[in-house]
Amino acid sequence: MAQNDFASFPKEYEDFKKKFLEISGIDLNYYKHQIHRRVHMFMRRWNIETYDDLLKNIKSDKEKYRTFVDYLTINVSEFFRNPDRFEILEKEVLPLILETKTDRSIKAWSAGCSTGEEPYSLAIIFEDLRIKRYPRILATDIDPNVLEKAREGVYDIKQLQNVTAERLNKYFIKRTQNLYEISQNIKDRVEFKKHDLLNDPFDKEFDLILCRNVVIYFEKEIKEKLYLKFRDALRIGGVLMVGNTEQIFGYREIGFKSIKPFFYQRVK
C-alpha cells in the first residue's frame, strides 16, 4: 500500500467504519480525520492490503483486535499520570470540594478510564484522605476488554513509576519480579462499567469528573457537546479535571470557571 493510498478508497472506508462499529461499538465518524491515517498505518504495519482483510483479521484474532483498538484509541496509561496534576487534585481541589460537603463523601467519575490506572490512583488518594467509601468511584470505558483488565488490577512495574514507595508497599501486592496487583481494599472503592460517552446518558450530581486524554481525539463539535454534558453531570460547585493538552476554550460561556490549570468548576 503506497503512502498516499488512503485517499483512494472512500467508499470502502465508509463500509469499513460501519462494519467496525457493529463489532466494536466504536464509531470512527466521531474521531478526528487523522484516525483515517492511523487505520492505514496499522494496515501497513501488518501488511494488510484491503479493509475487508483488516476486518477478517480483527474478527478472527482476538489479540490483533485488541492491538488495533489500543492503537486507535491510545489505551496507554500509568498511575498518577502527570503527577503535578494529581498533587494539585489531592492538596487543593479535593479539600475545596470537601468544604462544600456535610460529610466526607465524594461522588466521582473517571470517564474513559482505560485499564484502570486513573480511577485506582484516585481511589488511593481517597483512601489516604479518608474519604468515605460510598459512593464508589465510577470508572467507565467503551471497550469491555480494557475494563476486564482494569478489574484484574495487575500492572507492570513501568506503570507504577509515579507511585511512592510508601503507597507501593501499602496498596500493591508484588506478584512477580515486574508485576504488581492493586490491593482488594482499593479495588473495592471502584466500580467499572461499559459506557459510550457519545451515545449513553450521563449520571448526575457528581462532585468530581476526570476525563483526561480522551476528548483530544474528537472533532471540535463533539468536544463542545461533551463539555456541555460533563457540565450538566456535575453538581453546582463540582469540578471537571481534563488532560494537560485539553484546555477548554470558552469555558465561561458554558458555565465553568477555571480554578487551576486544567481544573474547571461548574458555577451555573
C-alpha positions in Angstrom: 0.0 0.0 0.0 1.6 3.3 -1.1 2.0 6.2 1.3 -1.0 8.1 -0.1 -3.3 5.2 -1.0 -5.5 6.0 2.0 -7.2 8.8 -0.1 -8.2 6.3 -2.8 -10.9 4.2 -1.2 -13.6 6.5 0.3 -16.5 4.1 -0.2 -14.6 1.1 1.1 -13.5 3.1 4.1 -17.1 4.1 4.8 -18.2 0.5 4.6 -15.3 -0.5 7.0 -16.4 2.1 9.6 -19.9 0.8 9.6 -18.8 -2.8 10.0 -16.3 -1.9 12.7 -19.0 -0.1 14.6 -21.1 -3.3 14.5 -18.3 -5.4 16.0 -16.7 -2.9 18.4 -19.3 -0.3 19.3 -16.8 2.4 18.4 -18.0 5.0 15.8 -14.9 6.3 14.0 -17.0 9.1 12.5 -16.8 11.0 15.7 -13.0 11.0 15.7 -10.7 13.5 14.1 -9.8 12.9 10.4 -6.3 11.7 11.5 -7.9 8.4 12.6 -8.1 7.5 8.9 -4.4 7.7 8.7 -3.9 5.7 11.9 -6.0 2.9 10.3 -3.7 2.8 7.3 -0.6 3.0 9.4 -1.8 -0.1 11.2 -2.6 -1.9 7.9 0.9 -1.2 6.6 2.4 -2.5 9.9 0.6 -5.8 9.5 0.9 -5.9 5.7 -2.8 -5.8 5.2 -3.9 -4.6 1.8 -7.7 -4.1 2.0 -10.3 -3.1 4.5 -12.0 -6.4 4.1 -8.8 -8.2 5.0 -8.4 -5.9 8.0 -11.9 -6.8 9.2 -11.2 -10.5 8.8 -8.0 -10.2 10.8 -9.5 -8.4 13.7 -12.7 -10.6 13.8 -10.7 -13.8 13.8 -7.8 -12.8 16.0 -8.7 -11.5 19.5 -5.1 -10.3 20.1 -4.9 -8.4 16.8 -8.3 -6.8 17.6 -7.0 -5.7 21.0 -3.9 -4.3 19.4 -5.9 -2.5 16.8 -8.3 -0.9 19.2 -5.4 0.1 21.5 -3.6 1.6 18.5 -6.7 3.7 17.5 -7.8 4.8 21.0 -4.3 5.2 22.6 -5.1 2.9 25.6 -1.8 3.7 27.3 -1.7 4.9 30.8 0.1 4.8 34.2 -0.6 5.5 37.8 -0.7 9.2 38.7 -0.1 10.3 35.1 1.1 13.9 35.2 1.9 13.7 39.0 1.9 17.5 39.4 -1.8 17.5 38.4 -2.6 14.8 40.9 -0.8 16.7 43.6 -3.0 19.8 42.9 -6.0 17.5 42.9 -5.1 15.9 46.3 -3.9 19.0 48.1 -6.1 21.8 46.7 -9.1 20.7 44.7 -10.4 17.8 46.9 -10.2 20.0 50.0 -12.1 22.7 48.2 -14.8 20.1 47.3 -15.0 18.7 50.8 -15.5 22.3 52.2 -18.9 22.2 50.5 -19.9 18.8 51.8 -21.7 17.9 55.0 -19.7 14.6 55.2 -16.5 13.2 53.8 -18.2 11.6 50.7 -17.3 12.5 47.1 -19.2 11.2 44.1 -16.5 10.8 41.4 -16.3 9.6 37.9 -13.3 8.6 35.8 -14.6 8.8 32.2 -12.5 6.9 29.6 -10.7 5.0 32.3 -8.9 2.6 30.0 -7.1 -0.2 32.1 -7.9 1.4 35.5 -4.7 3.3 36.4 -6.6 6.6 36.7 -9.5 5.6 39.0 -7.2 3.4 41.1 -4.9 6.4 41.5 -7.9 8.5 42.6 -9.0 5.7 45.0 -5.6 5.7 46.6 -5.9 9.4 47.2 -9.4 8.9 48.7 -8.1 6.2 51.0 -5.2 8.4 52.2 -7.6 11.4 52.8 -10.1 9.1 54.5 -12.9 10.0 52.1 -15.9 7.7 52.5 -16.0 4.5 50.5 -19.6 5.0 49.3 -20.5 6.0 46.7 -17.8 4.1 44.9 -15.7 5.8 42.2 -17.4 5.2 38.9 -14.9 4.2 36.1 -16.2 3.8 32.6 -14.8 3.0 29.1 -16.3 1.9 25.8 -14.0 -1.0 25.5 -15.0 -4.1 27.5 -11.6 -5.6 27.1 -9.8 -2.8 28.9 -12.4 -2.9 31.7 -11.7 -6.6 32.2 -8.0 -5.8 32.6 -8.9 -3.0 35.0 -10.9 -5.3 37.2 -8.0 -7.7 37.4 -5.8 -4.8 38.6 -2.4 -6.3 37.6 0.2 -3.9 36.3 3.8 -3.8 35.1 6.2 -2.0 37.3 6.8 0.6 34.5 3.2 1.8 35.0 3.9 2.4 38.7 6.9 4.8 38.3 4.9 7.7 39.8 3.8 5.7 42.8 5.7 6.5 46.0 7.5 3.7 47.9 5.1 4.1 50.8 2.0 3.8 48.6 3.5 0.9 46.7 4.0 -1.1 49.9 0.6 -0.1 51.3 -1.6 -0.6 48.3 0.1 -3.1 46.0 0.9 -6.8 46.2 4.0 -8.0 44.3 3.1 -11.0 42.1 6.3 -11.4 40.1 9.5 -9.5 39.6 7.8 -7.0 37.3 4.0 -7.4 38.1 2.1 -5.8 40.9 -1.6 -6.2 41.8 -3.6 -3.4 43.3 -4.9 -4.4 46.8 -8.5 -5.5 47.3 -9.0 -2.6 49.6 -8.5 -0.2 46.6 -10.4 -2.4 44.1 -13.4 -2.2 46.3 -13.5 1.6 46.0 -14.0 1.5 42.2 -17.0 0.3 40.1 -16.2 -0.4 36.4 -18.9 -0.1 33.8 -19.1 -0.1 30.0 -20.2 3.3 28.8 -20.2 5.2 25.5 -19.5 8.9 26.1 -21.0 9.9 22.8 -24.3 8.0 23.0 -25.1 6.8 26.5 -26.7 9.0 29.2 -24.6 10.6 32.0 -25.4 10.2 35.7 -25.9 13.5 37.6 -24.7 15.3 40.7 -21.0 14.4 40.5 -18.6 16.2 42.8 -15.6 15.4 40.6 -15.2 14.1 37.0 -11.9 13.1 35.5 -11.8 12.9 31.7 -8.2 13.1 30.6 -6.6 12.4 27.2 -9.9 11.3 25.7 -11.6 14.3 24.3 -8.5 15.3 22.4 -9.2 12.7 19.8 -12.7 14.0 18.9 -13.7 16.6 16.3 -14.3 20.2 17.6 -18.1 20.0 17.6 -18.1 16.7 19.5 -15.7 18.1 22.1 -18.1 21.0 22.7 -21.1 18.7 23.2 -19.1 16.5 25.6 -18.1 19.5 27.8 -21.7 20.6 28.0 -22.7 17.0 29.0 -20.0 17.0 31.6 -21.1 20.3 33.0 -24.7 19.0 33.3 -23.4 15.9 35.1 -21.7 17.9 37.8 -23.5 19.5 40.7 -23.0 23.3 41.1 -19.5 23.6 42.6 -18.4 20.2 41.1 -15.1 20.1 39.3 -14.0 18.7 35.9 -10.4 17.7 35.5 -9.1 17.4 31.9 -5.8 16.4 30.4 -2.7 18.6 30.0 -3.4 19.2 26.3 -7.1 19.7 26.7 -7.7 23.3 27.8 -11.3 24.3 27.4 -11.7 27.5 25.4 -14.8 29.5 26.1 -15.3 27.7 29.5 -17.1 30.7 30.9 -19.8 30.6 28.3 -20.7 27.1 29.2 -20.9 27.6 32.9 -17.4 26.9 34.2 -14.7 28.8 36.0 -11.1 27.9 35.9 -9.8 27.2 39.5 -6.4 25.8 38.4 -4.9 24.9 35.1 -7.0 22.1 33.6 -9.5 22.2 36.5 -12.9 23.7 35.8 -15.6 24.2 38.4 -19.3 24.4 37.5 -20.8 27.7 38.5 -24.2 27.6 36.8 
